[in-house]
Amino acid sequence: MARIFKAIDLWEDSFYTNRNLIDPIFFRLLYGTGMRVSEALNLLVKDFNPAEGILTVYHAKNNKDRLVPLSLSLSHQIMELAEKIHKFSKDTDYLFPSINGSRIDLSNYIPPFQGVSPSCRNIPYGCRSEGTRPSPQFCCKMPQTLGSGGRGVD
């Protein structure tokens, strides 16, 4: 997992996107909480409570609302991101917005892993990796898309 995060952390700054700021925190959120990609993309600024370190997810699985506690470090990272990109945002703006402020499209989270650096190619399939067990959504779905052309990990 460290190699995946390192590759994401090294994404270059671009005039056309803010993904270099968003993705390092976004993927840590998915990994650390087990949230679905669509749940995280639908989060609004008002859904994050920095004082409590909690996200409120509305209309999640089975159309239920739930509270998601965050680690202290992840909560701080989201606060730092908010200081950079939400200085003039409304509470109803997306927490992880596209460059124009709209919702990032779900389909944008598969292509970035096609052709990821070779240092990430030996990540095992499934959730049988050593050490801590990441969330099934992240571990079992994301590494399968790594590698050239989305073929998966060699």
C-alpha positions as a LaTeX table, in Angstrom:
\begin{tabular}{lrrr}
\hline
Residue & $x$ (\AA) & $y$ (\AA) & $z$ (\AA) \\
\hline
Met1 & 0.00 & 0.00 & 0.00 \\
Ala2 & 2.89 & 2.34 & 0.72 \\
Arg3 & 3.96 & 2.14 & $-2.94$ \\
Ile4 & 0.47 & 3.05 & $-4.11$ \\
Phe5 & 0.35 & 6.07 & $-1.80$ \\
Lys6 & 3.85 & 7.12 & $-2.83$ \\
Ala7 & 2.87 & 7.00 & $-6.52$ \\
Ile8 & $-0.25$ & 9.08 & $-5.82$ \\
Asp9 & 1.70 & 11.56 & $-3.69$ \\
Leu10 & 4.08 & 12.19 & $-6.60$ \\
Trp11 & 1.37 & 13.15 & $-9.12$ \\
Glu12 & 2.40 & 16.35 & $-10.84$ \\
Asp13 & 0.70 & 19.68 & $-10.42$ \\
Ser14 & $-1.41$ & 20.69 & $-13.40$ \\
Phe15 & $-3.19$ & 23.82 & $-14.53$ \\
Tyr16 & $-6.10$ & 21.65 & $-15.72$ \\
Thr17 & $-6.83$ & 19.67 & $-12.57$ \\
Asn18 & $-6.57$ & 19.76 & $-8.78$ \\
Arg19 & $-6.23$ & 15.99 & $-8.48$ \\
Asn20 & $-2.64$ & 16.31 & $-7.21$ \\
Leu21 & $-4.11$ & 17.97 & $-4.10$ \\
Ile22 & $-7.22$ & 15.83 & $-3.76$ \\
Asp23 & $-6.14$ & 12.30 & $-4.62$ \\
Pro24 & $-3.54$ & 11.72 & $-1.88$ \\
Ile25 & $-6.20$ & 12.48 & 0.73 \\
Phe26 & $-9.05$ & 10.88 & $-1.22$ \\
Phe27 & $-7.30$ & 7.51 & $-1.50$ \\
Arg28 & $-6.23$ & 7.57 & 2.14 \\
Leu29 & $-9.88$ & 8.21 & 3.02 \\
Leu30 & $-10.99$ & 5.19 & 0.99 \\
Tyr31 & $-8.26$ & 3.01 & 2.50 \\
Gly32 & $-8.72$ & 4.18 & 6.08 \\
Thr33 & $-12.49$ & 4.13 & 6.25 \\
Gly34 & $-13.67$ & 1.56 & 3.72 \\
Met35 & $-15.95$ & 4.13 & 2.10 \\
Arg36 & $-17.18$ & 3.51 & $-1.41$ \\
Val37 & $-15.76$ & 5.79 & $-4.09$ \\
Ser38 & $-19.22$ & 7.15 & $-4.87$ \\
Glu39 & $-19.84$ & 7.92 & $-1.17$ \\
Ala40 & $-16.61$ & 9.90 & $-0.94$ \\
Leu41 & $-17.26$ & 11.76 & $-4.20$ \\
Asn42 & $-20.72$ & 12.80 & $-2.94$ \\
Leu43 & $-19.40$ & 14.33 & 0.29 \\
Leu44 & $-20.11$ & 18.02 & 0.74 \\
Val45 & $-18.08$ & 20.54 & 2.73 \\
Lys46 & $-20.79$ & 20.54 & 5.42 \\
Asp47 & $-20.51$ & 16.74 & 5.80 \\
Phe48 & $-17.09$ & 17.08 & 7.43 \\
Asn49 & $-17.02$ & 17.97 & 11.13 \\
Pro50 & $-13.40$ & 18.92 & 11.87 \\
Ala51 & $-14.02$ & 19.42 & 15.60 \\
Glu52 & $-15.18$ & 15.82 & 15.99 \\
Gly53 & $-13.17$ & 14.27 & 13.13 \\
Ile54 & $-16.33$ & 12.75 & 11.64 \\
Leu55 & $-17.81$ & 12.56 & 8.16 \\
Thr56 & $-21.55$ & 12.21 & 7.67 \\
Val57 & $-22.43$ & 10.04 & 4.70 \\
Tyr58 & $-25.96$ & 10.57 & 3.44 \\
His59 & $-27.88$ & 8.06 & 1.33 \\
Ala60 & $-25.21$ & 5.36 & 1.63 \\
Lys61 & $-25.88$ & 1.66 & 1.05 \\
Asn62 & $-29.58$ & 0.83 & 1.39 \\
Asn63 & $-30.23$ & 4.59 & 1.38 \\
Lys64 & $-29.08$ & 4.91 & 5.00 \\
Asp65 & $-27.11$ & 7.74 & 6.57 \\
Arg66 & $-24.06$ & 6.98 & 8.70 \\
Leu67 & $-21.24$ & 8.62 & 10.62 \\
Val68 & $-17.66$ & 7.76 & 9.66 \\
Pro69 & $-14.99$ & 8.46 & 12.29 \\
Leu70 & $-11.61$ & 9.57 & 10.96 \\
Ser71 & $-8.13$ & 9.13 & 12.32 \\
Leu72 & $-6.58$ & 12.29 & 13.70 \\
Ser73 & $-4.03$ & 12.43 & 10.88 \\
Leu74 & $-6.67$ & 12.01 & 8.15 \\
Ser75 & $-8.86$ & 14.63 & 9.77 \\
His76 & $-5.91$ & 17.05 & 9.77 \\
Gln77 & $-5.17$ & 16.28 & 6.11 \\
Ile78 & $-8.78$ & 17.05 & 5.16 \\
Met79 & $-8.60$ & 20.31 & 7.14 \\
Glu80 & $-5.40$ & 21.28 & 5.28 \\
Leu81 & $-7.06$ & 20.46 & 1.95 \\
Ala82 & $-10.08$ & 22.57 & 2.92 \\
Glu83 & $-7.80$ & 25.52 & 3.71 \\
Lys84 & $-6.28$ & 25.25 & 0.22 \\
Ile85 & $-9.35$ & 24.71 & $-1.94$ \\
His86 & $-12.40$ & 25.74 & 0.13 \\
Lys87 & $-11.52$ & 29.25 & 1.31 \\
Phe88 & $-14.49$ & 30.71 & $-0.55$ \\
Ser89 & $-16.66$ & 27.60 & $-0.85$ \\
Lys90 & $-20.22$ & 27.19 & 0.30 \\
Asp91 & $-21.28$ & 24.38 & 2.65 \\
Thr92 & $-23.07$ & 22.77 & $-0.27$ \\
Asp93 & $-19.91$ & 22.50 & $-2.42$ \\
Tyr94 & $-18.27$ & 19.11 & $-2.89$ \\
Leu95 & $-15.54$ & 18.26 & $-0.40$ \\
Phe96 & $-13.50$ & 16.70 & $-3.23$ \\
Pro97 & $-14.42$ & 18.91 & $-6.22$ \\
Ser98 & $-13.22$ & 18.91 & $-9.80$ \\
Ile99 & $-11.25$ & 21.95 & $-10.94$ \\
Asn100 & $-14.51$ & 23.74 & $-11.86$ \\
Gly101 & $-16.19$ & 22.89 & $-8.54$ \\
Ser102 & $-18.48$ & 20.16 & $-9.82$ \\
Arg103 & $-18.54$ & 16.54 & $-8.66$ \\
Ile104 & $-15.63$ & 14.45 & $-9.94$ \\
Asp105 & $-17.00$ & 11.75 & $-12.20$ \\
Leu106 & $-16.77$ & 8.21 & $-10.84$ \\
Ser107 & $-15.18$ & 6.98 & $-14.08$ \\
Asn108 & $-12.13$ & 9.19 & $-13.38$ \\
Tyr109 & $-10.93$ & 6.80 & $-10.70$ \\
Ile110 & $-10.06$ & 3.85 & $-12.91$ \\
Pro111 & $-7.86$ & 5.39 & $-15.67$ \\
Pro112 & $-5.35$ & 7.00 & $-13.25$ \\
Phe113 & $-4.22$ & 3.51 & $-12.25$ \\
Gln114 & $-3.55$ & 2.40 & $-15.78$ \\
Gly115 & 0.15 & 2.67 & $-16.35$ \\
Val116 & 1.09 & 3.43 & $-12.75$ \\
Ser117 & 4.81 & 3.37 & $-12.11$ \\
Pro118 & 6.56 & $-0.02$ & $-12.21$ \\
Ser119 & 7.25 & 0.19 & $-8.47$ \\
Cys120 & 3.57 & $-0.64$ & $-7.90$ \\
Arg121 & 3.38 & $-3.67$ & $-10.15$ \\
Asn122 & 4.16 & $-6.36$ & $-7.58$ \\
Ile123 & 1.26 & $-5.62$ & $-5.28$ \\
Pro124 & $-0.65$ & $-8.83$ & $-4.57$ \\
Tyr125 & $-4.22$ & $-9.40$ & $-5.72$ \\
Gly126 & $-7.03$ & $-9.61$ & $-3.24$ \\
Cys127 & $-6.83$ & $-9.01$ & 0.47 \\
Arg128 & $-4.09$ & $-11.49$ & 1.26 \\
Ser129 & $-1.32$ & $-8.93$ & 1.62 \\
Glu130 & 0.95 & $-8.92$ & 4.65 \\
Gly131 & 0.31 & $-6.74$ & 7.66 \\
Thr132 & $-2.90$ & $-4.84$ & 8.24 \\
Arg133 & $-5.89$ & $-5.70$ & 6.15 \\
Pro134 & $-7.18$ & $-2.73$ & 4.17 \\
Ser135 & $-10.84$ & $-2.28$ & 3.38 \\
Pro136 & $-12.21$ & $-4.75$ & 0.82 \\
Gln137 & $-13.35$ & $-1.94$ & $-1.50$ \\
Phe138 & $-9.81$ & $-0.58$ & $-1.78$ \\
Cys139 & $-7.77$ & $-3.76$ & $-1.58$ \\
Cys140 & $-9.80$ & $-5.99$ & $-3.85$ \\
Lys141 & $-10.84$ & $-3.45$ & $-6.46$ \\
Met142 & $-8.07$ & $-0.87$ & $-6.85$ \\
Pro143 & $-4.95$ & $-3.10$ & $-7.21$ \\
Gln144 & $-6.68$ & $-5.13$ & $-9.94$ \\
Thr145 & $-6.64$ & $-2.03$ & $-12.14$ \\
Leu146 & $-2.94$ & $-1.33$ & $-11.64$ \\
Gly147 & $-0.52$ & $-1.96$ & $-14.43$ \\
Ser148 & $-0.34$ & $-1.10$ & $-18.07$ \\
Gly149 & $-3.63$ & $-0.92$ & $-19.89$ \\
Gly150 & $-5.65$ & $-1.90$ & $-16.81$ \\
Arg151 & $-4.55$ & $-5.55$ & $-17.14$ \\
Gly152 & $-3.86$ & $-5.79$ & $-13.46$ \\
Val153 & $-0.79$ & $-6.51$ & $-11.47$ \\
Asp154 & 1.81 & $-8.78$ & $-13.06$ \\
\hline
\end{tabular}
